[in-house]
Each structure stands twice: as structure tokens, then as C-alpha cells.
Amino acid sequence: MYEVDVTNGETVAFVNSIRARSLKGFCWLWLNLPGIIRSVKQHYGAYECIPALVSPVQIVMVSYWLSYRELGDYHQSKFHRRFMVFVKRNPAALGMYFESYAPGKSGKYINGEFGLAKNFRRKL
């Protein structure tokens, strides 16, 4: 069992979801989802990305970032800007939400390093 020590005060947990609201949005989501996940995982500021399928029309992703600065850098990245062009041109195609949290206390992990434990870890 592990406990996460988040003493740096900068780490960010980011939760976002994309829901297809039309056939165009559904097709776009499934054609672009692998690239979205890959772009987050490859970004220098993200050290964990956990995608989850909620339904055939909705995904949720939890990603962990070194700080809001790196999360903001991703938001300004070429890949993310391309994604936002589709959203602006097709406002009825997708529904989304974005939430970010600065973890204030430790979590516990059993048999693996997930989430914040990818960056901070100490054995109990």
C-alpha cells in the first residue's frame, strides 16, 4: 500500500469529459479519441492520463499535471487548438466539461502506481 505525499502544492488533477451530441460529434469523437489520449500522455507536463468509457457517446479522462503552468501549455498546444476549431465550427456536435483540482491531501494506492502516485510515492 502506498500513500501520496503532495507537499509540492503545485500538482493538478484535471477531469474532463466529452459527450457526442450528434452523429457528426460521435464520428469525430471516435476518430479523434486515440489522438487526444496520446497527445495528453506525450505532453511533457502530464505524468498520468486515465481515460474511461462512460457510454458509446461519452468518455471521461482524468489527467495529472505537474502544475497549472503545464496544463495551460497543453491548452495552448497545436493539437488542442485544432480540437477547439472543430468545437467552434460545430457547437451542437459535442458537450464537454473541464474541472481542475489542486490535491490537498494524500491518497492511498494498493498494488500499483496510479494517478498522483505516478509522481509522488512513499511506502506505508
Secondary structure as GFF3:
##gff-version 3
##sequence-region A 1 124
A	DSSP	beta_strand	2	3	.	.	.	ID=ss1
A	DSSP	beta_strand	12	20	.	.	.	ID=ss2
A	DSSP	alpha_helix	23	42	.	.	.	ID=ss3
A	DSSP	beta_strand	46	55	.	.	.	ID=ss4
A	DSSP	beta_strand	58	65	.	.	.	ID=ss5
A	DSSP	alpha_helix	68	75	.	.	.	ID=ss6
A	DSSP	alpha_helix	78	89	.	.	.	ID=ss7
A	DSSP	beta_strand	94	101	.	.	.	ID=ss8
A	DSSP	beta_strand	108	109	.	.	.	ID=ss9
A	DSSP	three_ten_helix	115	118	.	.	.	ID=ss10
A	DSSP	beta_strand	122	123	.	.	.	ID=ss11
###
